[in-house]
Amino acid sequence: MRFLRADFTGDETKELYSLTEAEEELLLAKKRGHAMFVIGSKRLHVNFEIPLYKFDYFGSAGGR
């Protein structure tokens, strides 16, 4: 089980996962909350809808 996220690097990842053009475009768009979920040979476009109040849980220290 893998998530391919917006830090998609391009040609190497495209070849490694045999991505279609549509899947590559999804990852290159780098939209917040969107990911490609890979389970075996199945691939799903996942859209995480996180309510704004939950962002408060992350704090403001920039991950530190």
C-alpha positions in Angstrom: 0.0 0.0 0.0 1.5 3.4 -1.1 0.4 7.0 -1.4 2.0 9.0 -4.2 1.8 12.6 -3.2 2.5 16.1 -4.5 6.3 15.7 -4.0 6.2 13.7 -7.3 9.6 13.9 -9.0 8.7 13.1 -12.6 10.2 10.7 -15.1 11.8 8.3 -12.6 8.5 7.9 -10.6 6.5 7.7 -13.8 8.6 4.8 -15.0 8.8 3.1 -11.6 5.0 3.0 -11.2 4.1 2.8 -14.9 1.8 5.9 -14.5 -0.7 6.8 -17.2 -0.7 10.4 -18.5 -3.8 11.2 -16.4 -2.1 9.9 -13.2 1.0 11.9 -13.9 -1.1 15.0 -14.5 -2.9 14.4 -11.2 0.4 14.3 -9.3 2.0 17.2 -11.2 -1.0 19.4 -10.4 0.2 19.3 -6.7 -3.3 20.1 -5.3 -3.5 20.1 -1.5 -5.4 17.1 -0.2 -5.1 15.0 -3.4 -3.1 11.8 -3.7 -2.7 8.6 -5.7 -3.4 5.5 -3.5 -1.7 2.4 -4.9 -2.8 -1.1 -3.7 -1.2 -3.8 -5.7 -2.3 -3.1 -9.3 -5.2 -0.9 -8.2 -4.9 2.9 -8.2 -7.3 5.3 -6.7 -7.4 9.1 -6.8 -7.9 10.1 -3.1 -9.2 13.5 -2.0 -8.7 14.3 1.7 -11.3 16.8 2.9 -10.0 18.2 6.2 -12.2 20.7 8.0 -10.5 24.0 8.7 -10.7 23.6 12.5 -8.5 20.5 12.3 -5.6 22.6 11.0 -5.4 24.1 14.4 -4.2 20.7 15.7 -1.0 21.1 13.6 0.0 24.3 15.4 2.1 27.1 13.8 5.7 26.0 14.5 6.2 24.7 10.9 6.7 21.1 11.9 9.2 21.7 14.6 
